[in-house]
Amino acid sequence: MNLSFKRVCTWLLMLVMVLSVWTVPAHAQSGTIAAHSSLQANMEKYLSGLKLDENSMGLHAGIAIYDMTDQTYLYQHQANRSFIPASTLKLFTTITALDRLGPSYQWKTEVHVLGSMSADGAVNGNLVLKGYGDPTLTVDDLKGIAVALKQKGIKKVNGNLFVDESYFDSQRLGMGWMWDDEPYGYSAQLSGLAVEKNSVELTIAPGPAGAAVVNMQPATTMLKINNQITTVANSTERNITIDRPRGKNEMILTGTIGAQAKPYLQDVTMEDPALFVGELWKKELTAQGIAVQAQSSVKKTVVSKSSLLHTHLSKPLSEMIVELNKDSDNFYADMLLKTLGATQKGQGSFSAGSEVVSDMLQRAGVPEGYRVVDGSGLSRFNWITAEQMVTLLDFVQKQSYRDVLEASLPIAGVDGTLASRMKGTIAEKKAIAKTGSMGGVNALSGYVTAQNGHKLAYSIMTNGVYKSKYARDLQDFVVVLATTYPELGAPEGYIPEAPKTYLLSNQLDPILDQKEWENLTIGLVVKALDEPSESAVWYERDADTLLTPAANVKLLTGAAALQQLGTEHVFKTELYTDVAQSGDGTINGNLFVKGYGDPTIHTEDALKVQEGVSIEQIVEYLKEQQIQQITGNLILDESVFDQQRLGLGWTWDDENEAFNPRIGALSLNRGLVTLAYKPGEQIGDQVSVAIYPNTSFIEIKNEAKTVEAGSTAAIAIERDRATNQFTITGTLPLEHEGGAKQVPVEDPALYFGTVLKEKMESEGIRFSASSQIMIGTVPVTAVKWTEFTSLPLQEIVDYMSKNSDNNYAEMVLKSIGAAKKGTGSADSGIQAVLETVQTLGSKTNFDMVDGSGLTRYNLISPRHFVSVLEGLNKQPFGPVIEESMSLAGEEGTLEHRFLDTDAEGNLRGVTGALTDVSSLSGYVRTQNGEKLAFSLIINGYTPPGMDLNELEEQIVSILAAHE
């Protein structure tokens, strides 16, 4: 073919593509088609290149470039799909604040007197510091307040110091924030009264005699430092881990620092922010010579009747947002969101603040179909589209605070989070934007001036990011390309690919292309297992896109366990003593129980879900040995697993749910107890509460009351965080049948030990008065009495898969790690899983972080799952895995689905469901008996009423009905 003719054909094809995919809003369209087509062609070539690299092919992007001068889109790519925005959500918060509060808004912090003041400068009563959500309050500000009080003649406080944080609600953390982020400054707890962003800066430096030196600024007695870091001679390396036990003001520092290493700096967060403020305020009062009684304490209160003594004002909002956006400060953003709720809705909460943002977006004409749950973007429950973002950015250009917003944004190649990006390009100093990044997510939204002088708004949202470099490179490419517009050249050697069609395209495309699903990312692969490779793929869409798979991860966990441990593998639980049995029915010493991760250990009651080892069986064995007394301790050895109780990326607000267990090598009842409640005998009685198993390990504070028949039932069960102390509040009508809730326990081994000891004592086996239940390890000198064994692994995997049991999955994962890598950790287990995945013929260019799928850090594509399913189909243990999957219409998580369809009794699958996530992977046979492997994963904003199960069932029913 003549080369010039071929080029003409290519450009005509490009033009057709441009005209067919271009989505133009209700603005006038202008600009030259040639410039637009060049922009389109350059973008499509770049995106095509990403699909060829194993490190970037899983990335999916939503891109919108909008010419605000001509009021037209220059380019859109999946601009109506919803994406997790990370910190670009701060633009929503900042713009709403500027619009509703105004650039000059200032926060106040007040000092009140509860009591009277005498002429000699004594406060005869209590002094109260009341906060109004100032995110910028510092120790210097507290000093300034103390100085102001001194200048007012205050010399002495005869009462206590009180702090009032009631301007905000008591929810410290945002919806869906991860527990493992909490120690770090970017995930600080919120309060109506907070100082230094509720963080202290730790400086860790090499020490002279082995131990590292730790300094804290500002210094506080509230935070306990457990320093286990050692200094390593002749080294410049730093290997430091910082952990804070949930619910405690304690930092555990472990690792090493080289003797020649630079100091390590880290902002760490505080529990109970207002009391932290109070302690520092007390110091500043004392430093200014204001006498505070030594025995006086800092307490919380809510100011009602008091005398206002002093008001401190913050710097204005216009200055505060510069730090917020240029440094991407999460604390500032979330305090600002709660301020919006307090000032505009009368409630300083995340939900009220989010409602204000929603009102603002509606006023700005932003299309519906988004979710905002925090102000910082730290939550993965936030969803927005690129089009929604540029619509808001365009709106700002018509507002009086436009320049204030733009002054707060990082400048490409100059400052903030863009200081090192786009240097030496045409976009340097011309592009301003808000960045956003966290695991698997990277985004950039802002403004740039093009070569023709037109001002452009742009948004680049990327999720499914395996290597963040590729997402940043894409963003920089888009911005530089937009800056060059309209002086663009055609990309060299680029021929756009014609859309692929598959055997099932005519049936599946119309379903997936429905407008109601347009904001979702839907990854689907269907492959015939008995056909030649060139015709085996019956359908693909976003096949390599990395998505949150939810519980489909259990497929990988189960497959690895069966392959690496064997289908008949059993878990053991061992019994030891210090010495051999004395013969008189007494164990003169300690009784040891060592666990190896058996997930089936249970009590013989309603919590039992599967046969296996029971507490009653262990007690019966001891009775058979005629044991009557134990003089020592009951020591529980859970050392086969590490001490990480929760999976990385599990959310703090799910901690009280049964599906969020604490993981340990010695556990009971899948880490759960049941709290059952029913009304009392008459109105006014306490609600009756029972614990199953009946154990003292759980403490109940029962404040719930029985009310008259016909009233509303409203029972709430709350836990003091990271404890086994529960409070039950609310009301229950007299005729109510009652209810029950399963809750996870802290310290699974101690739970096991407590119930075991109680069962032993109930059967007449006594312990000495001084005996304790303890965590320890079995000494090498101990005498092994017996071991108890679980069901075979294939039965355990069967239960795990059919019931999507998270506790089973995490126990199995750590057991693989312990058996094959020598460490009972999720990390080691995942290494072993990836080895299995490779042997099954799949690539491992994905992120797996837990064994159950509860974390949103997992990112896996449909192609990965189908490759594993294809490999399993050829393995000797493949039928065991297939049998463990739920059967449509008959058992497991598919028992009530696909009824009266061709998939009923046919489809074997693993399901997965989280908020805004649904997945289904497995096998199904066609009407002709062909066996298909498929994987369907759906991510995206799901409004109330949207049924993702319906979409799954439409698709899989078509597969089963195919002839």
PyMOL commands that set and color helices and strands:
alter all, ss='L'
color gray80, all
select helices_A, chain A and resi 3-21+33-50+86-100+139-151+179-181+185-187+196-198+273-287+317-326+330-345+350-363+386-396+402-408+416-418+468-484+505-512+515-517+533-536+550-565+615-624+652-654+669-671+748-762+793-803+806-821+826-839+862-872+878-884+892-894+948-961
alter helices_A, ss='H'
color red, helices_A
select strands_A, chain A and resi 60-67+72-77+82-83+108-117+122-131+156-157+161-164+199-205+213-217+224-227+230-232+238-243+250-258+264-269+291-292+298-300+307-313+384-385+431-438+441-449+455-463+521-528+537-541+572-577+586-587+591-595+629-630+634-637+672-678+688-692+699-702+705-707+714-719+725-733+739-744+766-767+773-775+783-789+886-887+908-914+917-925+931-939
alter strands_A, ss='S'
color yellow, strands_A
deselect
rebuild
show_as cartoon
